[in-house]
Amino acid sequence: MKLDIKALLVFAVLAGALGFFLFSPNGAQSAPELKAQTIDGRPIDTADLKGTPYMVVFWATDCPGCVKEIPHLVELYDEMNTKGLEIIGVAMPHDNVSAIKTMRQQRDMRWDLVFDETGTISKEFGGVKVTPTSFLVGPDGRIALQKMGELDMPALRQRILDMLKS
């Protein structure tokens, strides 16, 4: 009888996964709406970005991987922003606005930066705890890529170009 229960459980899990990928467009879920203020006090709402790809990048000033990734994001932003890509950097709750502004100036970060002081944004994006964690959201508002750790920039660049073409 144990074997039958295990087989049934395995079948149920496989059927559920297959159903998710068959009935979910692109197998992706909708990105949570991000409504916040930038560290400069400007309101930001990802609902305004519908129809264009954008990235939400969770980072911290004390994260070596985040700091290493910044020049690549600067290059990506410089290349793709005029074509329609937006980047929203979300600084983690343990950071502070002064350190975020200093890092922005030192590293020439020109995209919108938000301080997730209460951790609400992190929770809305599935409880992000590790940085860097990045989400690429397609023009349809669905999460096209979720990556914990450093990004594969050539693959990301190509994926964004493909989104911008369609």
N, C-alpha and C positions, 0 to 999 in steps of 0.2 A: 504494500500500500504506500510506503514511503516513496518508492520510485514513481508511482503514478502522480503523487502530489508534486514532486520535484519536476516531473515532465510537464505537468499542467502549469506550474509556476513559470517555467522557462518559456513555454508556449505563450502564456499571457504577456510576459515581458517583451518577447519578440513581436507579438501582434501589436502591442501598444506602441513600440518604437516604429514599426512599419507604418502604422496608422498616422503617427505624428508626422513622419516624413512624406507620406502620400497626400495628406489633407492639409498640411501647413504649407503655404506658398514658400518655396525655396527652403523649407525646413527651418525657417527663422521666425523669431517672435518679434512683435512690435517693440520698438524702443520706448522706454518710459519717457514721458514728457518732462523736460528739464526747464523749470521756471526758477530763475535766481537772479541775483545781482552780481555783476562783475566786481572785481576788487576796486574798480574805479567808480562804482555806484550806478552803472548803466544796467537796465533790465535786459534779460536775455530769456528767450522762450523758443525752444526747439520746434514748436508748432509753426513758427515763422519760416523754418528751414525746409518745410515739406516741398518735395520736388527737387531737392539738391542733396548730394551726399555730404555728410558731416562726420566728424570724429569727436568722441568724448574720451579724453585721456586723463585717467586718474594718476596723479603723480605726487611727489613730495620733495621738498627742497633737500632733505637728508637722504634721498634714495640714489645710490650710485648709478643704478641702471637707468633711472629717469634722467639724471644729469647727462649721462652718456648719449641718451636718445635725443635730447633737445636739438643739437645741431642738425640731425636728420629731419626732425619735424620742422625746423626753420626752413630747410631746403625744400621740403615737401609743400609747406605753406606758401613759400615764395613762388613756387612753380604752379601750384594748383588753385590758389585762392582766386586768381583772376579768371579761372575757368569755372568757378562755382563751389569749390570745396571750402568748408568752414571747419575750424578746429576749436573745441572748447576744452581748455585745461581745467581740471577739477583738483584743487589741492586738498589733501587729506586733513581731517580734523586736528591732528597733532601739530600741524604747521601753524604759522601766524602770518598775518597780512604783511608785516614789515619784511619778513624773510622772503615772502612770495614776490613782493615788489622789487626787492633787491635782485633776486634771481632773474626776474623778467628783464630788468635793465642790463644785468651782466651778460645774459645769454641771448638778448635781442629777440625775445618771445613776443611776437606781434598779434597773436590770436587772443581771443577772449579768455580771461582767467577768472575762475570762481573759487572762493574759499568755502569748502563744505564744513563749516565750523561745527555744526550739530551732527554731521554724519548722515543726514537725510538723503542726500543725493547718492551716496555710496549704497545705502540700503535699497533705494529704488532701482539701482542697477545690479541687484542680486547680492548685496552684502559685500561689496569690494573691500578687501582688507590688504591685498598685496599690490605693491606698485612696482613698475608701471603696469597698469591694466588699461587696455584700449578697446574701444568699441567703434567699429565703422558702421554707420547707419546709411542705408541706401536711400535713394530718392523716394522710395515707397514707404519710408518710415520704419522699415524692418532692419533688425540687426543682421548685417551681412558678415561681420567678423567680430569675434571677441577673442582677445589675446592677452594672456597674462605673461608678463615678461617683455623683453625687447622685441620689437617688430621686425619682420622681414621686409625691409623697405622696398626693394625692387618688386616683390610680389604685391605689396600694398599699393604701390604707385600704379602698377598695371591694372589692378582691380578698380581703383578709382577712375583711371582713364576709361575703362570699359563702361563704368556707370555714367560717366559724363557724356559718352558717345550715344548712349541709348536714350 
